[in-house]
């Protein structure tokens, strides 16, 4: 059975660059690593698992 519920993960500037799956993801949730640009719009969604990554706090200096 597959769980199609999309997850939302909050990330900060400390987590950049953001990639999915995260290192703490369980083995069953693994897929090819994809880097996501959360700085452009403040969030990004993984094309493999639909996990949404949302940037919280301030962007690093020099990024808008």
N, C-alpha and C positions, 0 to 999 in steps of 0.2 A: 504494500500500500504506500502511496506517495503522498506526502503532505505538501499541498500546493499553496499553503499560507505564506504570503510574503512577509519577510522579516524586515525590521528597520533597525539599523545600527548607527548609533551616534559616534562620530569620530571628531578628533580635535587636530590642531596643527601638529601636535606631537606624533600623531598616527600616520602622517604623510610620508611617503606616497601610499595611498590606499589601494589595497588589492583584495580580491576575493578569489578563493576562500581565505578566511583569516587563519592564522597559525593555530588557533585554538578550536577550529572547526572539527567536529567528529569525522572519522574516516568515511562514514557513509555519505557525508555531505561534500566530499571532495570533487572537484572538477578542474579543468585546466585553469591556471592562474590568469587572471585578467586585471590589469591596472585601471583604476577608475579616476576620472578627473572631477573631484568634488569641489574644486576651487572655482570652476567656470560658472556654475549655477547654484552652488551651495549644497547640491546633492547629486547622486548618480546611482543608477540601478544596474546590477549585475545582469548581463545578457544570458547567463547560464541558469541562475537560480532565483532571479528576481529580488534578491536582497537589496534593499535601498539603504545607501550610506548617506547620512546627513552630517554636514560640517556644523559643529557647534562652537561657539566662541569666535575669536578673531582669526582671520586668515593670516598667514605669515607675512611679514613685511615685504613689499614689492609685488604682492599678488592681489589682484582685485577681481 
